[in-house]
Amino acid sequence: MDEEDLSRVLKAAGDTTRRRILTLLVQEGALRVTALAAHFEMSLNSVSKHIKVLEEAGLVTRRTVGREHFIAPELGPLRLTEQWFGQLKSIWELRLSALEELLVTGDQDDERTGTDDKPQDRGPA
């Protein structure tokens, strides 16, 4: 997994407006930049800047027909985040399994030795 690509995807998807743009494109398919901008209370220039970040991350593609620019979703790069989160999940599950094993074997050790690691009451001093 390319760390720089993953960072670009996470940065692009880390912004609420860009996530809304992606969601809209997935729901409606390719849209003209002007039609896309109509869904947001910001300037066309601001929406274009968000689209540029999404393009750099590979999350959208641009197709030009005459003077119109159409933006379409490209969700392939999201596989990078899926792989990364999958790795984190695997590590976490291994740690939880190790903790569970420790708790189970620790309880068995206490039963065999008759200790429970609690302070003993020695009465008044």
PyRosetta script that sets phi, psi and omega in degrees:
from pyrosetta import init, pose_from_sequence

init()
pose = pose_from_sequence("MDEEDLSRVLKAAGDTTRRRILTLLVQEGALRVTALAAHFEMSLNSVSKHIKVLEEAGLVTRRTVGREHFIAPELGPLRLTEQWFGQLKSIWELRLSALEELLVTGDQDDERTGTDDKPQDRGPA")
pose.set_psi(1, 130.6)
pose.set_omega(1, 179.2)
pose.set_phi(2, -81.4)
pose.set_psi(2, 115.7)
pose.set_omega(2, -176.8)
pose.set_phi(3, -61.3)
pose.set_psi(3, -37.2)
pose.set_omega(3, -179.9)
pose.set_phi(4, -66.5)
pose.set_psi(4, -41.6)
pose.set_omega(4, 177.6)
pose.set_phi(5, -62.8)
pose.set_psi(5, -43.9)
pose.set_omega(5, 178.6)
pose.set_phi(6, -60.6)
pose.set_psi(6, -43.1)
pose.set_omega(6, 179.6)
pose.set_phi(7, -62.4)
pose.set_psi(7, -40.0)
pose.set_omega(7, 178.5)
pose.set_phi(8, -64.3)
pose.set_psi(8, -42.7)
pose.set_omega(8, -179.7)
pose.set_phi(9, -65.3)
pose.set_psi(9, -45.3)
pose.set_omega(9, 179.9)
pose.set_phi(10, -64.5)
pose.set_psi(10, -39.3)
pose.set_omega(10, 178.1)
pose.set_phi(11, -63.8)
pose.set_psi(11, -46.0)
pose.set_omega(11, -178.5)
pose.set_phi(12, -63.7)
pose.set_psi(12, -42.5)
pose.set_omega(12, -177.8)
pose.set_phi(13, -81.5)
pose.set_psi(13, -6.2)
pose.set_omega(13, -178.1)
pose.set_phi(14, -82.0)
pose.set_psi(14, -2.1)
pose.set_omega(14, -178.5)
pose.set_phi(15, -108.6)
pose.set_psi(15, 133.3)
pose.set_omega(15, -177.7)
pose.set_phi(16, -57.9)
pose.set_psi(16, -45.0)
pose.set_omega(16, -178.8)
pose.set_phi(17, -62.8)
pose.set_psi(17, -43.2)
pose.set_omega(17, -179.7)
pose.set_phi(18, -66.9)
pose.set_psi(18, -36.1)
pose.set_omega(18, 175.7)
pose.set_phi(19, -65.3)
pose.set_psi(19, -38.6)
pose.set_omega(19, 177.4)
pose.set_phi(20, -64.3)
pose.set_psi(20, -40.2)
pose.set_omega(20, 177.7)
pose.set_phi(21, -61.1)
pose.set_psi(21, -47.9)
pose.set_omega(21, 179.5)
pose.set_phi(22, -60.3)
pose.set_psi(22, -45.3)
pose.set_omega(22, -179.9)
pose.set_phi(23, -60.1)
pose.set_psi(23, -45.2)
pose.set_omega(23, 179.1)
pose.set_phi(24, -60.8)
pose.set_psi(24, -43.9)
pose.set_omega(24, -179.7)
pose.set_phi(25, -66.4)
pose.set_psi(25, -38.3)
pose.set_omega(25, 178.0)
pose.set_phi(26, -66.5)
pose.set_psi(26, -39.2)
pose.set_omega(26, -179.1)
pose.set_phi(27, -71.2)
pose.set_psi(27, -40.6)
pose.set_omega(27, -171.1)
pose.set_phi(28, -108.3)
pose.set_psi(28, -11.2)
pose.set_omega(28, -176.5)
pose.set_phi(29, 85.2)
pose.set_psi(29, -169.4)
pose.set_omega(29, -177.3)
pose.set_phi(30, -58.1)
pose.set_psi(30, 137.4)
pose.set_omega(30, 178.9)
pose.set_phi(31, -132.4)
pose.set_psi(31, 150.5)
pose.set_omega(31, 171.3)
pose.set_phi(32, -65.5)
pose.set_psi(32, 148.8)
pose.set_omega(32, 179.5)
pose.set_phi(33, -56.5)
pose.set_psi(33, -41.9)
pose.set_omega(33, -178.9)
pose.set_phi(34, -65.2)
pose.set_psi(34, -38.6)
pose.set_omega(34, 177.7)
pose.set_phi(35, -67.2)
pose.set_psi(35, -38.3)
pose.set_omega(35, 177.7)
pose.set_phi(36, -64.7)
pose.set_psi(36, -44.6)
pose.set_omega(36, -178.9)
pose.set_phi(37, -63.3)
pose.set_psi(37, -28.2)
pose.set_omega(37, -179.1)
pose.set_phi(38, -63.9)
pose.set_psi(38, -19.1)
pose.set_omega(38, -179.9)
pose.set_phi(39, -83.1)
pose.set_psi(39, -4.7)
pose.set_omega(39, -173.9)
pose.set_phi(40, -125.8)
pose.set_psi(40, 145.8)
pose.set_omega(40, 178.1)
pose.set_phi(41, -90.4)
pose.set_psi(41, 64.7)
pose.set_omega(41, 177.1)
pose.set_phi(42, -154.5)
pose.set_psi(42, 167.9)
pose.set_omega(42, -176.8)
pose.set_phi(43, -69.3)
pose.set_psi(43, 158.6)
pose.set_omega(43, 175.3)
pose.set_phi(44, -58.2)
pose.set_psi(44, -38.8)
pose.set_omega(44, 179.3)
pose.set_phi(45, -61.8)
pose.set_psi(45, -41.4)
pose.set_omega(45, 179.1)
pose.set_phi(46, -65.6)
pose.set_psi(46, -43.6)
pose.set_omega(46, 177.7)
pose.set_phi(47, -62.6)
pose.set_psi(47, -40.7)
pose.set_omega(47, 178.6)
pose.set_phi(48, -60.6)
pose.set_psi(48, -37.6)
pose.set_omega(48, 177.8)
pose.set_phi(49, -65.1)
pose.set_psi(49, -40.2)
pose.set_omega(49, 176.9)
pose.set_phi(50, -64.7)
pose.set_psi(50, -41.7)
pose.set_omega(50, 178.6)
pose.set_phi(51, -61.4)
pose.set_psi(51, -40.1)
pose.set_omega(51, 179.7)
pose.set_phi(52, -59.7)
pose.set_psi(52, -43.1)
pose.set_omega(52, 178.1)
pose.set_phi(53, -63.1)
pose.set_psi(53, -42.3)
pose.set_omega(53, 178.0)
pose.set_phi(54, -64.2)
pose.set_psi(54, -38.4)
pose.set_omega(54, 176.9)
pose.set_phi(55, -63.5)
pose.set_psi(55, -45.4)
pose.set_omega(55, -178.9)
pose.set_phi(56, -62.1)
pose.set_psi(56, -30.0)
pose.set_omega(56, 177.6)
pose.set_phi(57, -84.2)
pose.set_psi(57, -7.6)
pose.set_omega(57, -179.2)
pose.set_phi(58, 80.1)
pose.set_psi(58, 13.0)
pose.set_omega(58, -176.9)
pose.set_phi(59, -85.3)
pose.set_psi(59, -14.6)
pose.set_omega(59, 173.7)
pose.set_phi(60, -140.2)
pose.set_psi(60, 156.4)
pose.set_omega(60, 173.6)
pose.set_phi(61, -121.6)
pose.set_psi(61, 154.1)
pose.set_omega(61, -179.2)
pose.set_phi(62, -116.2)
pose.set_psi(62, 134.5)
pose.set_omega(62, 175.8)
pose.set_phi(63, -126.5)
pose.set_psi(63, 129.5)
pose.set_omega(63, -178.9)
pose.set_phi(64, -104.4)
pose.set_psi(64, 127.8)
pose.set_omega(64, 175.7)
pose.set_phi(65, -125.1)
pose.set_psi(65, 105.5)
pose.set_omega(65, -174.4)
pose.set_phi(66, 64.3)
pose.set_psi(66, -121.1)
pose.set_omega(66, 178.9)
pose.set_phi(67, -98.4)
pose.set_psi(67, -2.9)
pose.set_omega(67, -177.9)
pose.set_phi(68, -90.5)
pose.set_psi(68, 138.1)
pose.set_omega(68, 176.0)
pose.set_phi(69, -111.3)
pose.set_psi(69, 122.9)
pose.set_omega(69, 179.1)
pose.set_phi(70, -105.8)
pose.set_psi(70, 133.6)
pose.set_omega(70, -179.9)
pose.set_phi(71, -110.7)
pose.set_psi(71, 130.6)
pose.set_omega(71, -179.7)
pose.set_phi(72, -126.7)
pose.set_psi(72, 148.4)
pose.set_omega(72, 179.2)
pose.set_phi(73, -73.1)
pose.set_psi(73, 146.7)
pose.set_omega(73, 175.7)
pose.set_phi(74, -137.4)
pose.set_psi(74, 94.6)
pose.set_omega(74, -169.4)
pose.set_phi(75, -89.3)
pose.set_psi(75, -0.2)
pose.set_omega(75, 178.7)
pose.set_phi(76, -51.6)
pose.set_psi(76, -45.2)
pose.set_omega(76, -179.4)
pose.set_phi(77, -61.6)
pose.set_psi(77, -18.6)
pose.set_omega(77, 177.2)
pose.set_phi(78, -65.9)
pose.set_psi(78, -17.4)
pose.set_omega(78, 176.2)
pose.set_phi(79, -60.8)
pose.set_psi(79, -30.8)
pose.set_omega(79, 177.4)
pose.set_phi(80, -59.9)
pose.set_psi(80, -43.7)
pose.set_omega(80, -179.9)
pose.set_phi(81, -70.4)
pose.set_psi(81, -36.9)
pose.set_omega(81, 178.3)
pose.set_phi(82, -61.5)
pose.set_psi(82, -43.5)
pose.set_omega(82, 178.4)
pose.set_phi(83, -64.5)
pose.set_psi(83, -44.2)
pose.set_omega(83, -177.8)
pose.set_phi(84, -64.4)
pose.set_psi(84, -46.9)
pose.set_omega(84, 177.9)
pose.set_phi(85, -64.1)
pose.set_psi(85, -33.6)
pose.set_omega(85, 176.0)
pose.set_phi(86, -62.9)
pose.set_psi(86, -41.1)
pose.set_omega(86, 177.0)
pose.set_phi(87, -63.8)
pose.set_psi(87, -44.6)
pose.set_omega(87, 178.1)
pose.set_phi(88, -60.3)
pose.set_psi(88, -42.0)
pose.set_omega(88, -180.0)
pose.set_phi(89, -62.6)
pose.set_psi(89, -42.6)
pose.set_omega(89, 179.2)
pose.set_phi(90, -62.0)
pose.set_psi(90, -44.4)
pose.set_omega(90, 178.9)
pose.set_phi(91, -61.6)
pose.set_psi(91, -45.8)
pose.set_omega(91, -179.2)
pose.set_phi(92, -61.9)
pose.set_psi(92, -43.1)
pose.set_omega(92, -179.9)
pose.set_phi(93, -64.5)
pose.set_psi(93, -38.3)
pose.set_omega(93, 176.4)
pose.set_phi(94, -62.6)
pose.set_psi(94, -42.5)
pose.set_omega(94, 179.7)
pose.set_phi(95, -65.5)
pose.set_psi(95, -40.7)
pose.set_omega(95, 178.0)
pose.set_phi(96, -64.9)
pose.set_psi(96, -39.6)
pose.set_omega(96, 177.6)
pose.set_phi(97, -63.1)
pose.set_psi(97, -42.7)
pose.set_omega(97, 178.8)
pose.set_phi(98, -63.5)
pose.set_psi(98, -40.5)
pose.set_omega(98, 178.5)
pose.set_phi(99, -65.1)
pose.set_psi(99, -43.6)
pose.set_omega(99, 178.9)
pose.set_phi(100, -60.9)
pose.set_psi(100, -43.8)
pose.set_omega(100, 178.6)
pose.set_phi(101, -61.5)
pose.set_psi(101, -43.1)
pose.set_omega(101, 179.2)
pose.set_phi(102, -62.0)
pose.set_psi(102, -42.1)
pose.set_omega(102, 179.1)
pose.set_phi(103, -65.2)
pose.set_psi(103, -41.5)
pose.set_omega(103, -179.5)
pose.set_phi(104, -67.7)
pose.set_psi(104, -49.7)
pose.set_omega(104, -178.8)
pose.set_phi(105, -69.0)
pose.set_psi(105, -31.7)
pose.set_omega(105, 176.7)
pose.set_phi(106, -64.5)
pose.set_psi(106, -40.9)
pose.set_omega(106, 177.5)
pose.set_phi(107, -64.4)
pose.set_psi(107, -40.3)
pose.set_omega(107, 179.5)
pose.set_phi(108, -65.7)
pose.set_psi(108, -40.3)
pose.set_omega(108, 178.0)
pose.set_phi(109, -61.6)
pose.set_psi(109, -41.9)
pose.set_omega(109, 179.6)
pose.set_phi(110, -62.7)
pose.set_psi(110, -40.3)
pose.set_omega(110, -179.3)
pose.set_phi(111, -66.8)
pose.set_psi(111, -39.2)
pose.set_omega(111, -179.0)
pose.set_phi(112, -69.8)
pose.set_psi(112, -40.7)
pose.set_omega(112, -175.9)
pose.set_phi(113, -89.0)
pose.set_psi(113, -12.7)
pose.set_omega(113, -179.0)
pose.set_phi(114, 75.4)
pose.set_psi(114, 16.8)
pose.set_omega(114, 177.7)
pose.set_phi(115, -108.6)
pose.set_psi(115, 154.3)
pose.set_omega(115, 176.8)
pose.set_phi(116, -132.0)
pose.set_psi(116, 11.9)
pose.set_omega(116, 177.3)
pose.set_phi(117, 59.4)
pose.set_psi(117, 20.7)
pose.set_omega(117, 175.6)
pose.set_phi(118, -95.2)
pose.set_psi(118, 145.8)
pose.set_omega(118, 178.4)
pose.set_phi(119, -61.1)
pose.set_psi(119, 139.0)
pose.set_omega(119, 179.9)
pose.set_phi(120, -81.5)
pose.set_psi(120, 139.4)
pose.set_omega(120, 175.6)
pose.set_phi(121, -82.9)
pose.set_psi(121, 114.0)
pose.set_omega(121, -176.6)
pose.set_phi(122, -99.1)
pose.set_psi(122, 6.5)
pose.set_omega(122, 178.3)
pose.set_phi(123, 79.3)
pose.set_psi(123, -174.5)
pose.set_omega(123, -179.0)
pose.set_phi(124, -67.9)
pose.set_psi(124, 144.7)
pose.set_omega(124, -178.5)
pose.set_phi(125, -88.1)
pose.dump_pdb("model.pdb")
